[in-house]
Amino acid sequence: MECEFPTVNANSDEIKAMFEATKTIAVLGLSPDESKDSHRVAKYLKEAGFKIVPVYPKEDEILGEKVYRSLAEIPFPVDMVDIFRKPAALDAVADACIARGDVKYFWAQKGIVNNEAAEKAEKAGMKVVQNYCTMVEHRHIFG
């Protein structure tokens, strides 16, 4: 399936502000496999000073952090949700973010676009980024 063009996306100034305001990042689809992008990106973000929260269907710990099965299970505030899931899953992710009520930033990784989910998240007050990598953007902005 070809990646659709993101119609909802934050600009570079907004992305910089997002990183500056973010402390806690829930990483949806954070694989325990060190060769996977989700693992490398989460490791980078943790080393950059963010609290990362793995959300994954199995494992008890990834990158030294307790793993949660869903966003709803996380018992403390989450600033950003960094999504490593197929585009079709983003509608449910947007709903879960809205249900939490504390997620400010909805970030779909490189190659992941779902404009309907993005619009839903934006209408609920979240800033949205689609089809960009958090690690690449953070490195680009903060070196």
N, C-alpha and C positions, 0 to 999 in steps of 0.2 A: 504494500500500500504506500502510495506516495504521500509525503508529508504536506498537509495543507498549509497555507500561508497564515501566520498569526494576525488576526485582525485586532486583538487586544494584547498590548505589550507595553511595559514600562520603558521609558527612555533611559539613557546612560546616567543622567543626573539623578533620576528616581532610583535606579539600581544602586548607585553609590550611597544614597540616603538610606535605602533598605538595609544594606550591609552595616552601616553605621548604627542603625537603630536595633539591629538583631543581636540577641544573646543566645537564644535557644532555637535550634533547627531540628525538626522532626524529619528524618530521611526515610521516605516511604519506598520500600523495596531495597533496603540496604542489605546487600548480599554478604555472607561471611567469606565468600571466595575473593581472595586478594587480587585476582586478575580481572575482576569485574569493575566497570566504571563506577558503580555506586559505592563500592568499597574504597576505591582510590580517592574519589571526590570527598566522601565523608571523612576519611583520614586526613586529607588536606584541610578541610574545614575545622576539624578538631584541633589540628596543629596550629591553625590560624587564630585559635582562641575562642571558637564558638563551642557551646555545649551541644553536642549532637545526641539525638535520641533515635536509635534504630527502631523502625517499624517493619516487622518481617514475620512471616507465618510460623517459622521455627527458630531454633536456637534460643539460648537464655542470655547470652552475652555476645556482642560484636564490638570490636575496637575498645574493649574494656567497659562498655556501657550496657546497662540492662536493656533487653529487647522487649518491646511491647507488640502485641498482635494487631492493634488498631490505634488510630488517633484517639478514639474515645477512652482508651485505657490509660493514657498518659495523665498522671494526677497533678501536673503543674503546668503553668502557662507555656505556650509554644508561640514564638514570634513568626517563624517561617516554616512552611512545609515544602520540602525539596523532593520532587516526585520523579521516581524511576519506575514508572508503570506504563502500560500501553495506553494510547490516547483514549480508548473506549472506557477505561477505568476512571477517567478524570471527572466524570459527572458525579460518581459516588464519592470521590475524594473531595470535590467542592462541597457536596452536601455535608460530609463529615467535618470539614473546616468550618462551615457555617454553624453546624450544631454545637461545635466547641465554643464558638463565640469569641475566642481570643487570638485567632490566627490573623496576622496582619498582611502576610505575604504568601502568595500562592505561586510557586515556582515549578514549572514543568521543564524538565531537562532537554538537552539538545535532541532534536528529532521528535519531540513530543508536542503536539499541538491538538487542542480541542477547544475551538472557539466558543462553543455553547457553554462548556464548563467554565471557561475563562470569563465569559460575560456574566455568568451566575455568580462567580466569586467576586468579580468587580462590583456588581450591583449590591452585594452584601458588604461592601466597604473594604475589600482587600485590594492591594496592589498586585498586579499579575505580570509574570514573566513567562514566556513560552519559547521553546526552541533555543535556549541558551544554557550553557553549563555554569553552575555556580562557581566552580573552581577556576575556570578560564576567566570569567568576569571578575572575580575577586583578585586574581593575580594581575589582570590587566589594570584594574583601578588602584590597587594598593601595593603592587609590585612584590 
